[in-house]
Amino acid sequence: MVASGTDYQYQTTQQLFNWCRCNSCGHFHINPIPTEEALPLIYPDSLKNYCDFDANPGLAFRVKAYLDGRRLRTLTADVPAGGRLLDVGCAAGMLLDVAKRHCAHLHVLEGLEISDAAAAGALAKGYRVHISTIEAADLPDSYYDIIVMQQVIEHVHDPRIVLEKLRSSLRSGGRLVMDTPHLFSLDHWIFRKRYWEGYHIPRHFNLWTENGMERIAKEAGFSAVYSRKRIKPVHWTLSLQNWAVGTGKPKWVVRFFDLRNPVLLIAFGLVDAAQLALLGKASDIQYVAVK
C-alpha cells in the first residue's frame, strides 16, 4: 500500500480506499475497486456539471482548449480530408468543438459517453453521441482515424479489453490518444500518501508507469506507443483542495483552492513547466498508440 484516502472532492462516500503498487512492475491500482453497481453512487448526475464548464469555461479550460487544438492539428496532419474522430468520454462536446475549430479536414466528429446527463450538451449541439460504456458500445470496425480519451483510461474496470475494443474501431495506421495522470511527478511525490488529485479517489482505478502503458497497449495489438509529458496545473490546485478538506480547514480555504482560480492556475502552470524543463516530469502524460 502506498496511499489511502476517501472522496475528498465530491464526498460521495466516506469509505476509505487504498492505493497499491505492484512490486514487480510498478503499476498502481485502487483497492477495493468500486463495482459496476457502485458507479451511480460515485458518479451521480450532480457531478455532471460539464455544461456549466462548457458555457463558462474560465481560464484553465480556455488554455486547455487552445493547447488541445494545436496538439490535435499536429496529430491529424496526415489524415486526409473526410477524417473521422471519436471522443471517448465526450461530456458536453468541448473537445469536439475544438476539433471543429482547428481540424477542418475532420468531417466526422462523434462522441461516446456513459451518462445521458453528461452528454446532454454535446447532443444539443448536434453531435452524434453513443450513450454506452466503452465495452458495450456498438462501434464500427476499422472506421475512425483518431480516437481520443482524455482522463478516461484510468476509470475503466478492464483496460486491456477497452484498448482492444477501441483498436478494432481504428483504421490501419489510426491513433488512440490517451491523457492520464503522470506517476512520479513532483506533485505526485508531494501528495503521494493521501491527497494527490491523480488518485481521484474513488473514481480512478489504475495508473500506469510509462513501461506499463506501452506493455498493455502492445498486448492489446497496437504496433507502437509514444508518450509526451503535459503540464496540468489543476492537479496541483485540487491536490491542495483535497488536503484542505481532509485536514478540516475552514471553508474559505477549501474554496480558495478552486480549479477556476486563475492566480493558482498560472502559478502552478509555471511550476509544472519548470519541473518539465528541469526534471523531465509533469503532472500529466499523453500516450499515442498506433494501430
Secondary structure, DSSP 8 states (H G I E B T S, - for coil): --EEE--TTT-S----EEEEE-TTT--EEEES---GGGHHHHS-GGG--HHHHHHS-HHHHHHHHHHHHHHHHHHTTT--TTEEEEEET-TTTHHHHHHHHH-TTEEEEEEEES-HHHHHHHHHTT-EEEES-TTT----TT-EEEEEEES-GGG-S-HHHHHHHHHHTEEEEEEEEEEEE-TTSHHHHHHTTTT-TTTTTTT--EE--HHHHHHHHHHTT-SEEEEEEE--HHHHHHHHHHHHHHTT--HHHHHHS-TT-HHHHHHHHHHHHHHHHHHS--SEEEEEEE-
